Amino acid sequence: MYGGDEVNALVIDLGSSTVKAGYAGEDTPKALFPSAVGCIGGQAGGELSNGGAGAGRKLHVGSQAMGFRRNNMEVVEPFRNGLYDDWDIVEAIWSHIFKERLSANPTEHPLMLAEPSFNTKDIREKTVELLFEKFSPPALFLAKNAVLSSFAMGRQSSLVVDAGHEGIVVSAVHDGYVLQKSIARAPVGGRLLTQCMLQSIESKGITVKPPYSFKRSLSSAGQWELKDLEFPHTTPSFRRYHVEQVAADVKETIGRVSDGPFDAEQNASIPTVNYELPDGTEIQVGPDRFKVPEVLFNPSLLSTFAGLDTVKGYDGGELMGMQGLVQDSINRCDVDLRRDLYNGVLLAGGTAMFTGLRDRLERELAEAAPHNAKVKVTSPANSLERRFSVWIGGSILASLGSFQQMWVSKKEYEEHGAGIVHRKAP
């Protein structure tokens, strides 16, 4: 048991797109930066050096580092299929949080870490081991994303639909615990929708230029002049990352979820919306502003976007839409829980920010639910709370007086090993 008097815990949510970090008890995270990092030299998964980069790799972490173009810098991520895979990158991100972003000494603060609801035993133990051995916090705790999103909305039980960058994860939370058998997920997330939007733009013959690749200046005549900059040693992964950042902003700015299933013929006459790309190119987006988010409900639409028709589910099977995943998850639960789950659907995550998404999901579920089930879908009132719901839940949980006996202390780790986490933080 951890007996720190004044607990000022650090809360970390290493999400598939963005890292959120800050202090327990606060409303929003202090640090927000990309999960993707820049990498120069070496091979992935090498031995750790003092800099937290394996096999001669130099890792560049954070928003500024990712915005600065360097010769031969690749963009790499710590995840595979939504789980920690490259521990050098994970460690480098943790170091960046403590040293650069929060200026906090990890030996003085307990650590609350959010983890995927479907995390594995091996990865949980490795996380605990690496944190205690490298950073020596007085105590730590691993909490499931779905539980934290549920707590953020003041609930002990709910059906959490987490629409993130990597994909959709649906989990039933009952009395503060994830029902593992209920987890249903599909790799239909923000990244895939961004690729759809990019393909839509490029299909019109428009090249999306990353912001580092040109310079705009005002001429004496008052006209904007564009000068392309040549950087022959820029890696394809760095260019792609920055092009996708532009496409993601287009998607988030003009994307909308339609009231009912998308119909190409009916939507053909939808008025176009203008969007100005960073290089000044004005684009018009018509039906695709509805069609791209529709992929969340109808992944078969991927066949209409060049190069994206080969995407499969995690099991290699057909992709399932959001409403199908919700039903699949509920049907995996005990019969006596199902009515409450239909009535307690919670929508969270960065990809859940589309206008119209909550209403559409509620409508789709109401049509498919059993007659005796009342469907209610809720989501945090403002977009920041929706995006940060996991972190906010961690902030709330770590600052509760009743939680303090739950921490896994360094002493307990030294006595029982990393496996103690399964008992204290199931």
PyMOL commands that set and color helices and strands:
alter all, ss='L'
color gray80, all
select helices_A, chain A and resi 63-67+87-101+106-108+121-135+145-152+180-182+190-202+211-213+236-254+264-267+288-294+299-304+322-331+335-342+350-353+357-368+383-387+389-398+401-406+410-416+420-424
alter helices_A, ss='H'
color red, helices_A
select strands_A, chain A and resi 10-14+18-23+31-34+37-40+58-60+74-76+79-80+83-84+111-115+139-144+158-163+168-174+177-178+184-186+214-218+224-228+273-276+282-285+345-348+377-378+408-409
alter strands_A, ss='S'
color yellow, strands_A
deselect
rebuild
show_as cartoon
